[in-house]
Amino acid sequence: MYCQIKNTSLFFIVILFAVSDVNGSDYTRLINPPLTITINGESQQLTGGLNRPEPQFIDWNNDGILDCFINDRDGRLQFWEGLEDWQFGDRPIFAMQTKFFQYLEIGNWFNFNDFDGDGDFDLLCNTTGTDRVSYFTNTNGQLELVNSELRTTSGFPVFGGQVVIPTITDINNDGVLDYFVGDISGRLAYYAGEGFSEDGPEFELVTDFFQDIQIVWTPGRHGANSIVFSDIDNDSDLDLIWGDFYQPGLFLLENYGDSNNPMFIDSLMVTNFPQAGLVETAGFNVPRLVDFEPDGDLDIVVGVLSGAYGTDYINNLAYYKNHGTSEQYDFQLITRNLLPGLDLISGTVPVLADIDGDNDEDLIIGTEFDQNNSGWAGRLYYFENITNNSEPEYILANSSFIDYFNTTNLAPSFYDTDDDGDLDAIIGEFNGYLLHYINTGSGWWEYNGHFLDLDLTGKTIPAWGDIDQDNDDDLVIGTKDGVVSVYINNGNINNLEFVTQIDIGDDAAPTILSNGSIIAGNEAGELRLLYYDSGSLMMADMPEYPYSGKNLTPYPLPNNESQEFENLLIGSKAGGIQYLFYNTLSIDKGNESVATEFNIDAVYPNPNNGHCKIDLNIDKVGEYDVSVFDIHGRIISKVYNGPLGKGKYTFSLQEFISSGVYFIRLQKDDVFVIKKFIRLK
């Protein structure tokens, strides 16, 4: 959000209900929202889940603590800030800041390194949809695209692959970073570092068969690989650790040469690194060797991309602590879930309903599949609300709710279809039916066939709400082909009238707000706002919202305040739940100014932990004030007050403030500009 405004008395205005009059009302993700979800006594953060995490650990914000970046194979970077308090426990602790770091699209892999030698982290990554390599330079904390097709010094494209995970290292100790990338034949290509130019790091292909290494673990089959070089035995040269599509563990190729002249012999490869049975996954493991403490020896983190041996969409980011020494390692598993958060495997669909009749809404979550079920069928999870709707506390009460299903992509909804005073279940599923279960009132659910005998295109997601605002609930259904269909209730729930439909993109997942409008998610990770009017569905402008993953399935939360849009629970492909808070803060658009004498160029990182940088661009000498305000217009901090000449300035903000939305104001005389930032714990 960005505005330039005169008249400071109009700085903060809260506008309710009138969307067309609001500039800047939007959704913000809350990791620790005003509700609690508990499984086996452990409170779950709402971070959205992870399916196929590729990690890298660097100190991005220069606070001396390693942070975590994740590509969950959706082509976006998640940023998790490292926290200090882990040092009092047995593992690093991270707090999620964003699922779309600096809005960068990174394809299938990424690698941070200081490629230009200026002391900060630049980025190499896969160019989305290609087998090319992109280079981003770091300018004051902002990553800027320089080159989307990195070429060798002889003019050929550097191969980036689309299924493999390359690595960067100085293999020959010449002070220049080299580039290695595998292929599905089990070989490694070696690009020697040749320096740096204005187009990015310079590499030249030396060989596509490095050291004659060829790893084909399953005879006759070739698969993707993920590699990393690290001095695992502390003998001052780099060893090779290799994850493979056809290997449930890791390979180790020890370097029998030295730091200047490496020598690897694949016939001497260790096939069960670090020890037999320690790393056993679905395959295609991404190894990362990191000294977290630091105590001089390397720990291991393994991200599981899931290869030939199943689907590890949970328990897929393992941390192995080294209890040995730098020369003689002794790795022990600490956790398979290094990053916190509720994760129910894949394809979560949350709804609220008063299942137990105690006048508060319980939480039911449908899932895409569970490999422990027959036919990998989905599940319904029932979380009982043991408090109230204002500050709900949901406790897992049943992980096979209603039935043992024989289908996938379960999407629950609840409505009293037999008018007996309790809620019955209408459940969407993969084949395009609505499964109808009657609540017998005795804790049992009786299957009653397909609701309304509907047979749609697949992956049905039903939602109930008063679309036409006539005081009864209508039915909206999303389907695999992206269609949202409306069925109006004219007084007979068993004879709903189909009236209209609209296409919003594959895997449509609608929900109905209290005012009758519809928010629908889709496969691409978009949320669409729809209004029903005179028998038709029309699209409207959706408030801004943070990127939240793929296959979004929203559900509105009860709200005691008057506001245009409810807060949302969001399910997704990644198997978790997220909480989007609707912020009604806005600026009066009638008081915008055309002044261009100064600007806030950037606030970074954003979101942050209260510590961030503020970049200003001043075109006119004058007295300036830089201040921070909360959403109520209260001043939180005076960053600077005094004269500034023409030029660019960077100020630091270091405030221990609570989580929430804040605004930085740069003011000269009676004109100011503002930028929003978000503080997360």
N, C-alpha and C positions, 0 to 999 in steps of 0.2 A: 504494500500500500504506500502511495506517495502523493502528497499534496503540498502546495505552496499557498500560504494563507495569510491574509491580513486580519487584524483584530483578535488579540489573544483571548478575549472573553469568550470567543466562539471555538476555543481549541478543542474541547471535548463535548460532544452532544450525543446523547443516547436516543436513538430513534427506534420505536417499536412498530411492528406490523407492516409498515409501508416499505416494501422491498425497493420500489422504484426510486425512493428518496434516500436510499442508503448507499454510501460509498465506503466500502471497506468491511462491511459485515461479512464474516467468514467463519470457517471451522478451524479449530486448533486441536491437535492430538494431545491428550492427557495420558501419560503412562501410569500415573497413580491417581485415578479419578475418584469422585465421591461414591464409590461402591467397592465391594470386596468380593473376589471370587476365590474360594478356598478348595483345595484338593488335598486330602489326607493331612489336614492341619496346616498346610503351607499356602500362604497367600500368593496369588499369581499376578504378576505384572501383565498389563495388556500391551504387549509389544508386537503382536501380530503373528508370531510363529516364524519358523524357518524350515524350508524344505530341502534345499541343496546348497548349503553355505560354503562359499569360497572366502576364507579370511585372509587379512593381512594386518599386522600389528606394527604401528609406528607411533611416535609421539608427535601428533599433528599440532597440538596447541602449545607445545613447548613448556609444559608444566612438570616435566620430569617423570611422567607416568605414561606408559604405553596405552594408546587408544586402539580401537578395533574398527576396521572397515570390512564390510561384508557385501559380496555380490551373491544374491540368492537366485542366480540364473534368470533374473528378470531384466538385466541390463542396466540396473541402477545401483548406486552405492549407498549402503546404509552406514551411518557413522554412529559408533558407540563410544562414548567418552570413558576413559579409564579413571577410576576413583581411588582415592588414597586408602579408604578403610579396608581394602582387601588385605593389606599387609598384616592385619590382625587375625586373618583367617587362613584357609588353606588354598585359596585360589584367587586369581584376579577378579575384580568386580567392575562391570561396565554398565553405563546408563545410556539407553538409546536416545539419540538426539534427532535423527531424521532418517527416513527411508529413501530419500532422493537428494543426496549430498550435492549441493551447488547445482542441482538440476542437470547433472552430467549423465550422458548416455554412454555406457562403457562396453556394450556388447557382452561377450561371454567370459572375459577375464580382464584383470587390471593388475598393475604393479607400480607402487610408489617407489621412487628413488630420486636422489639429487643428481639429475642428468646434466645440468648446466653448471654444477659446482659452485652455486651461490649460497649454499647452506640451508636450503629449504627443500621440501619434497615436491617434485614434479610427478607427472603421471604418464605412463604408457598403458594403452588398453586396446582391446579389440575394437575395430571400427564396425559398428552395428550392421549386421546383415551381410558382412563380407569376410574375407580371410586376410584383411589388411590390418595395419597397426596405426593407431592415432597417438599423437603426442600433445600433451597439455603442459604449459609452463605455469609456474607458481609466481604470481605477482601480488605481493602483500596479502597472501593467504587466499587469493582467488585463483582458481585454475582456469586458464584461458587456452582454447584450442589454437594450436599453431599449425598442425599438419594432420590431415586425416588419411594420408597414404605415405607413410614413412618409406623412403627408398634407400637402397644401399649406395655407397659412394660410386658404384658403377652404373647406377640408374635403375636397378630392378626393385620392384616392391619387396619390402621385408614381409615374409610370410608370418601371419598371425594365427592361422588356424581358426576353426569355429567350434571345435569340440575339445581341444587340448588346452592345457594351462601352461604357458611358457614361464621362464624365469630369467632374472637379471643377476649377474654376478661378475666379479673380476676374476676370471678363472686362471689367468696367468700372472697376476700380481704386477701388472704394468701400470696401475693407477687409472685405467679406463674400463668402464663397465662393458661387459659382453652380454650377448643375447642368445638364449637357447630355446628352441621350440621342438617338441616332439611331433610325431605323426602317427597315424593308425597302423603303420607297419612295425612300430616298436623301435624306430630309430630316432636320433637326435640331430637336428641341424644346428650348427655352430656359426654364429655371426660375431666376428671379432669387432670390438669397439675401436673406432678410428678417430674419435674426438667428438666435437660438437660444432654445429653450424646454426644459422638463424632458422633453419627448418627443423632442428631438433638433434637428438643424438645421431651420430653417424656410425653405421655398421656396414661390414662387408662379409658376405657369405664365404666362409672358409671351406665348409664341407656340410653335406646333408647326411653324413654317416659318421658322426663324431666318435672317435676312438673305437670304431667298429662295434659299437654297442647296438645290439638288437635284442629286445626283450619281447618274446611271444610266450606268455605264461601258459595259455591254453592252446595246445597245438592246433593249427589250422584256423585260429581266430586271432583277429587283431582288434585292438581297442584304443580308446583315448587314454591319455596319460597326463599326470601332473607332477612336475619335478621341482626340486629345490636343492641348491648346493649349500652345505654347511660343514664346518669343521667339527664333526661329531666326536672325534677322538682327541681333539686338542693337540694335533701334531703339526699345526701351522699350514695345513693344506686343506682344500675343500673336497669333502666327500659328497656323493650324490644319493639323495633319498628320492624314491620314485613311487608314486601311486599310480595304479593301473586299473582300467575298466574291468579287467579279468582277474583282479587280485583283491581279496577281502582284507588284506593287510598292507604292508609296505615292503618295498625292496630297499636294500642298502648296497651301494657299490663303493667300496672303500678306495680312496685315492692312494695308489702305490707309488706315485711320483712325489713331487714336491710342489710348493706354492707357485713356482715358475713353470714347471713342466709336469702337468698332471698326467696320470696314467690310470686308466680304468680297465678292468678285465671282467667282462660280463659273466664269464664262466665261474668266477669266484664270488658272484653276487650272493648276499645274504637274503634269503627269501621270506624270512619271518621277522623282520626288524620291527621293534627293538627286541622282542623275544616272542617265543611261540605262544600263540593264543591271546596276546595282549591286545592287539588291534584286529578285531573281527567284525567286519561291516558288510554292507551290500556291495562294496567295491567302489572303485574310482575315488580313492581317498586323496585329499589335498593336504600334504604335510606342511607344517610351519614350525620351525625351530626357533624358540624365543627364550631369552633370559629375562624372565619377568621381574625377579626380585630386586635388582640383579645380584646374584651370588656367584657368578663366574661359571656356572654350568647351564646347559641348555635344557629347557623343557620342550615338550611337543604339544602342539594343538593339531588335531586332525578334523578337517571338514569333510563330510561325506556327500559326494554328488550322486551316489547310488548307481552302481554299475550292473554287472551280470548276475548279482546274487540277491536281488530283491529291491525293496524300496524303503530306505531309512529316512522317512520324512519327520521322524522325531529321534531323539538321542543321537544327533548327527553333528555335534560339535564337541569333540572330546578333548579334555585337558589331562595330559600325563605329566606329572611332576617328576623331576629328576632328583632322586634321593641319594644318588651317587656323587661322583666328582666329575670334573671337566674331562678327565682322562678315562674314567671307567663309569659309564652311565648305569643308572638303575631306575628305570621309569616305572611309575605306579599310577594307575588310573585314579583320578580324583573325581571327575564328573564327565558325563556324556552330554551335559547341557551347560556349556560354559556361559552362554548368554541367557538371562532370565526371561520367563514369560510363559503364559498359558499356551499350550500347543497340543491340539487334538488331531494331529496328523495332516489333514488336508480338507479343503472345501467346506469350511465352517459356515453354518447358517444359523444365526442367533434369533430367538424370539422371546418375548415375555408373555406370560399368561399365569393366572391364578389357578394353578393345578390343584392345590390342596384346599381351596375354598376358605382361606384364612384372611382374605381381603388385602393381601399384598401379592405382587406379581413375582413369580418364580422365573428362572432362566432355563430355557431349553435350547440346546445347541445340536443341530444336525451336522453330520460329517459326510465327506465323499466316500471314504472307504476305511477299512481297518484290515490289515493283512492277517490278523489273528482270527478274523471271522471267516466262515465258510463262504467261498466265492468272493472274498474280500469285500463283503457287504459293508455298508455304512452303519453308523450307530446314531442313536439319540442319547445325549447326556442331559440328565435332569439335575439342576442345581436348585435346591430349596432356599427360598428367602426366609431367613430366620429372624429378620428385624422388621423393616418397613420399606415403603417405596421412596422415602426421602433419603435415607442412607442405607441402601440395601446391602445385606451380607449374604452372598450366595454360597451354599455349602453343597459339594457334590453328594447327591443322595443315591443316584442310580446311573450307571454307565451303559446300561442296556435297556433304556426306558421304552415302554409300551410293547416292544416285540423284539425277537431276534430276526432281523430282516434278511431277505435274500436278494436285495438290490442295493445299488449305490446311489450317491448324490442325494441323501435324505434332506428334505427341506420342510421342517415342521410348521404347521399353523394350527390354531385352535379356535373353535366356534361351537356354540351349543346348537348342533344340527337337529336334535330331537326335542328341543324345548323342554328339557327336564331339569334345568337349573344348574347343570354342570357342563364343563367344556369337553367337547369331543375333538378328535384329532383328524386333520386333513393334511396328508403328508405328500409332498412332491418327491419325485424320484427320477432315476435315469431314463426309464423307458417312456416317459411322457404321461403317466397316469397320476391321479391323486388318490392315494391310499386312504380309505375312510375307516377310522376306528371309533367305535362307540364307547364312551365312558360309562361303565356299568355302575359306578358309584361305590364299588367295593374294592377298589384298587386294581381292578382288572380292566383290560381294554379288549373289546370284541371286534374282530375284523369284519367289515361290512362291505367289502368290495371296492369298486372304483367310484369315487364321488362324481355324481352327475354323468357317469359313464363317459367321461372325457378321455380321449386318446389323442394327445398332442405330440409335437415333434420331438420331445425328449427334454430331460433335465427341467422338469416343471418346478417352479417356485411360487407357491400361493401366498397371498397376503389379504387380510381382511381389514376393512375400514369404510368409513362413510364417504365414498367418492362424490356422490351427488348431494351431500349435506341434507338428507331428508330423515335423519335420525334412525337409520338402520344401516347395518354393515353390508357392503358390497364386496365382491371378490375380484381381485386382480391377479393374473397369472403371468409370470415370465417363463420363457422357454429357451431351449438351446439355440434356436435360430435368431434370437435377439428380439423376438416379438413380445410386447407387453399388451395383454388383452384384458378388457374390462367386461365384467358380468354384473349387471345391475340387479339389486334385490328390490322387487316390486311387491313384497309381502309374503312371498313363498320361497323359502330358502332352498327348496328342492327343485325349483323351476326358475333359476336365474336367467336373465336375458342378456345374451351377448350383444354388445352395442358398438364396440370399436376396438381398434388395436393400432399399435405404432411400433416401428423397428428402431431399437436404440443401440444395436451392436450385439454380437454373439453373447450367449449365456446371460440373458436378461434376468435381473433379480430385483423385483419391485418391493417397496414397502409404502404404506399409506400414512401420512401425517394427520394430525387431528383436524386440520382445516380442509382435508380432502385432497390435497396435492399429493403427488407421488414422487419419491426419490427412488431411482432404479440404478443399480450397479450393473456392470458388464464385464466381459472377459478382459478387456484392455485396461481395466483399473479405473474406468471413468464412472462418475456419478452424474446422472441426468435428472433434471427437474421437469416434471410433467404436470399439467393442469387439465382437468376434465371440464368441458364446457359445451353444453348443448349437444351432447352425444358424440363429441370428438375429444381426442387427446391432443394437446398442444405442448410443444417444448417451450421452456422458459429459461432464463439465465440462472444457472446453479451458483450459489455462493461458492467462493473459493474454498478449497480444502486441500490438505496435504496429501501427497502421493501415499497410498496405503497398500499397494500391491495389486495383484491380479484377481479377477473374479470376485469383485466386491459384492457383499450381501448386506445392505444396511437394514437397521431396525430402530425406530424412534423410541426414546426413553420418556417416561412420564415427566412432565415439567410443571412445576407449580408457578412458574413465572410466565408473564405474558411476553411472548416473543414469536417472531414469524416462523422460525424453524426449531424443531426439537433437537436436542442433542442426540447423537447416534451411536449405537453399537454397530461395529462393522466386522463381518466375517470375511474371509478371503481364502484364496488357493493355498496360502502358506500354513493354514491350520490353526491360527490364533484368533484373537478378538482384539479390536482396537476401539477406543472411545474418542469420538470427535465432539468437542465442545463448541457450541455456536455462540460466537461473540457478537453482540449487537452494537458495539461501539462504532461510531462513524464520525465523519467530518462534514460540516455543512458545505455542500458543493457550491453554493452561491457566493462564497467568500474566497474562492480561489484567486490567486494573483498570477500575473504573467512575468513577474520578476525572475531574472535568471542570473543574479549576481553571486549566488552561492548555492551549494548543493551538498547533500550527504550522499557520497558516492556508494558507500558500502558499510554494512555492519556485519562483522564476521568473527567467529562462526555464528550462525543463526539457524536453529536454536543454539543456546549456549547455557553455561552454568553460572551466569552472572559475571563472567570474565569475557570480555570481547574487545575488539578493535573497532574504532569509528573513523572512517576515511572521509575527510571534508575537502571540497574543492571551492576555493575562495577567489572570485574574480574582481572584488572591489575591497579596498582597504576600509576598515571600520571596526566598531566595537561589536563583538559577537558573544552570544551566550549559548552554551551547550548544556542541556539539562535532560534528565530522565524522569518520565511521568508514568504512573500506573494507569489502569483503564478508567479510574474514577477522576483522573485529572490531578491527582496529588503528586507533588514533586517528590521524587525519591532520591535524586542525587544531582549535585551541580558538578558537571565534568570540567567546565572551563567558563571563565567570564573575563573578557579582556580584549585587547586589540589583536587583530590578525591582518597581515598583509596579503597581497595576491600570492596564490600558490596552493599546494596540496599539503594537508596536515593529517596526521594520524594521532588520535587520542585513545587511551586505554580506559576501559570501565572495569572496575573490580569491586563489585558489590555483592554482599551476601543477602540476597533477596529471595523471597518465596517464589515458587513456580507460578507462572502466569504470563500474561501478555503485557508488554511495556512499550513505551514510545520514547525515542530520542528526538529532541527538538533543537534545531539550530536556528537562532533568531538574531536578526539585525534590525534595530528600530522596531517597527510594528509589523514586520514581515518575517515569517519563519517557514521552515520546511520540517517535516517529520518523517521518520521511518520507524516501522514496527520491528520489535524483536521479541523472541520467546525465551523465557527462562525455564529450563527443565532441571529437575533434580538429577 
